[in-house]
Amino acid sequence: MSHFAHVVVELTILALAIFLGIEVISKVPTLLHTPLMSGTNAIHGIVIVGAILVAGIVHPDTLTGWVGFIAVILGAANVVGGFVVTDRMLEMFKGRAKRPPGGEGKQ
């Protein structure tokens, strides 16, 4: 298979994965977005490892090296952002400190 055909196949797979991801995520109810994000954080950890492997191959061409580098950056940003949002969501479920009787404004 020629280099051009190989690139076309990879871009086709990428486009199909994007459309499939959009279709799957758009069908998820709002209440399930945070648990789904927690699961995708683990998946993006795997993506980061794969991107590091691709970026670190012995003789990468320029495109492969840059795509691997960008994948590492975007995957890391997604993992960190996902954990921040998940942490905020879990904070909502913690009990609040009880206020003393009589309200805040009375002395």
Secondary structure by P-SEA (a helix, b strand, c coil): ccaaaaaaaaaaaaaaaaaaaaaaaaaccccaaaaaaaaaaaaaaaaaaaaaaaaccccccaaaaaaaaaaaaaaaaaaaaaaaaaaaaaaaacccccccccccccc
